[in-house]
Amino acid sequence: MFTPPAPGNWSAMNGGAAITHGLFDAVLLDRDGTLIEDVPYNGDPEKVRPLPGAREALDRLRAAGLRLGVVTNQSGLAKGLFTADQMRAVHARVEELLGPFDDWQICPHDDGDGCGCRKPAPGMVHAAAAALGTSPARCVLVGDIGRDMTAALAAGATGVLVPTPVTRPEEVAAAPHVARDLPAAVDEILRRQAAVRPTAPRRAGTVLVVRSDSAGDVLVTGPAVRAVAAGADRVVLLHGPRGRHAAALLPGVDELVEWPLPWIDGDPAPVDPDDIRRLTDRLAAVRADEAVVFTSFHQSPLPLALLLRMAGVPQVSAISDDYPGALLDVRHRVPDGLPEPERALSLAAAAGFPLPAADDPALRIRRRSRPPVPTARTWWCTPERRCRPGPARPNAGWRSWPGLPRAAIG
């Protein structure tokens, strides 16, 4: 991989200010067809023509504190159609017209060379992230063809496609996000960045986090759960039966509480008042200092928020378009179309739990062998503390003991 000298110092360009970690740290851009007009195998700086609105769009990213890098395939080097010096002259002209970039990554190979840097391979994305002091998961790659999107996804970065006349329809259909031009792509990046705007980290005691639904829904909430765990002494996760196995995989969770919620489950049983009372008692037994209720865009957090209030939870945070009255302390709103993991991270940040700078907003699973402690709905115990789980009182002399650890079984 050919990398010319770095065009500038990031800290100096930004007054030495520290980077504030949001969802993204850096934006990586394809060159031809994304930043400048696509002139095949161009080695002449006089032929460099920026695309409309490119300079203003890039300056908005710079003003937002995002680092900028270029990742470009330049097989003309391998074909001998221009020299490295000519390419440097082209790139100097690009920076003259569009402003400085913090990193350039160039693949000088041809398709048949079998390198790991030529897009759609992810090599340049990994290299650019490393050069910019971040990780691919905190990068966005903006490009005009499917190779750019494949490279982004292979590296774990976010992809935004800006189609041109050479972009194939199937590439547009497969793209994770499509913008009409570079300024619109920047609008989307900054919109998503603002939705997960960092807040000052704070410490909390016991936090009840809620994500009921399928295993996939639980897993994509993992980064947000880790964000809460980074600021909490103890995290208890309330999940449904379909999310049981996924919940046990999430790092940062200390205790699991499984309970079907009739306003969430796709095929719910009839509402049982006794079951709702037991759930309220179980929530009270957590002794949570606060709760963060994660939901999908079509779900309401308000039924559970009411039970949390009845259980004495003093602070509740959730996303809600409906008027929550006194049910929510943090009523968060998010833009339409925000991907589910980012939506959850946005709520965590609004509740005062930003994802730490050292943590990537990517899926992780628990590595330690000991999973969180699962707790049954209700334990029934004699005065001598002989205990057994059960949904109903088995006989006289037993009393309910919500959430008793399994170690106490007699």
Summary of the structure (lengths in Angstrom):
residues: 410
radius of gyration: 25.8
end to end distance: 64.7
largest distance: 92.0
contacts: 1357
relative contact order: 0.11
helix: 34%
strand: 18%
